[in-house]
Amino acid sequence: MKTLLLVDDDRQILDIYARLLKRLGYDVSTAGCVKDVEQYHERDFDIAIIDGLNGGCFDVLNIVKAKRKVIYSGDNRIVKEAEGLTGVEAYCRRVDLVKILRGEEK
């Protein structure tokens, strides 16, 4: 089972996506802010999915250890800023998240 860290400051979105990702077979851990992410600093994840609208999304990238890091955001400014970062494999909107996790998009 692949391990996944989901970071989103909107608790309702976090809960909905966590349930969906668990149904897709992921072992999901969640965090609502940078402080919550710090508890996972020694854990290695297969995938980290970070809400690009979270004010600390770029700080989270520095804390999380993951084979694949995904920032999702409908805000093109966040996506443009993230495009130049090393180690971030994919950028997307929330609606594309499941496609990316299934390997249908990159």
C-alpha positions in Angstrom: 0.0 0.0 0.0 1.4 3.4 -1.0 1.7 6.0 1.8 0.4 9.5 1.1 0.5 12.8 3.0 -2.3 15.1 2.2 -1.9 18.8 3.3 -4.8 21.2 3.1 -5.9 24.1 5.3 -9.6 23.5 4.5 -10.7 20.7 6.9 -13.7 19.8 4.8 -11.6 19.4 1.7 -9.0 17.5 3.6 -11.6 15.0 5.0 -13.3 14.5 1.6 -10.0 13.8 -0.3 -8.7 11.6 2.5 -11.7 9.4 2.3 -11.5 9.3 -1.5 -7.8 8.5 -1.5 -8.3 5.7 1.1 -10.9 4.2 -1.2 -8.3 4.3 -4.0 -6.0 2.1 -1.7 -3.7 4.7 -0.2 -2.5 4.8 3.4 -3.4 8.4 4.1 -2.0 10.8 6.7 -3.3 14.3 6.9 -2.1 17.7 8.0 -4.0 21.1 8.1 -1.0 23.4 8.4 2.8 23.6 8.5 2.9 22.8 12.2 0.9 19.6 11.6 3.3 18.6 8.9 6.3 18.8 11.3 5.2 15.7 13.1 5.9 13.7 9.9 9.4 15.2 9.3 11.1 11.8 9.8 8.6 9.7 7.8 9.1 8.9 4.1 6.0 9.0 2.0 5.4 7.7 -1.5 3.4 10.9 -2.4 2.9 14.2 -0.7 -0.1 16.3 -2.0 0.0 19.9 -0.9 -2.7 22.5 -1.3 -1.2 25.4 -3.2 -3.5 27.9 -1.5 -2.1 27.0 1.9 0.1 30.0 2.9 2.9 27.6 4.0 2.8 25.3 0.9 6.4 26.1 0.0 7.6 25.5 3.6 5.9 22.2 3.5 7.9 21.1 0.5 11.1 21.6 2.6 9.8 19.5 5.5 8.2 16.6 3.7 10.2 13.6 2.5 8.4 12.0 -0.4 9.2 10.3 -3.7 6.6 12.4 -5.5 5.5 15.9 -4.5 2.4 17.4 -5.9 1.1 20.9 -5.4 -2.5 21.3 -6.5 -4.1 24.7 -7.0 -6.6 26.5 -9.1 -4.5 29.7 -8.6 -2.3 30.0 -11.7 0.1 32.3 -9.7 0.8 29.5 -7.2 1.4 27.1 -10.1 3.7 29.5 -11.9 5.8 30.0 -8.7 6.0 26.3 -8.1 7.0 25.4 -11.6 10.6 26.5 -11.0 11.0 24.4 -7.9 13.3 21.3 -7.9 11.7 18.1 -6.7 8.1 19.0 -7.4 6.9 16.6 -10.0 3.3 17.7 -10.8 1.1 20.8 -10.6 -2.6 20.6 -10.9 -6.0 21.7 -9.9 -8.0 19.8 -7.4 -10.2 18.4 -10.1 -7.2 16.7 -11.7 -6.0 15.1 -8.5 -7.4 11.6 -9.0 -6.2 11.5 -12.6 -2.7 12.3 -11.5 -2.7 9.7 -8.7 -3.9 7.1 -11.2 -1.0 8.0 -13.6 -3.3 9.4 -16.2 -1.7 12.8 -16.2 1.7 14.3 -15.3 
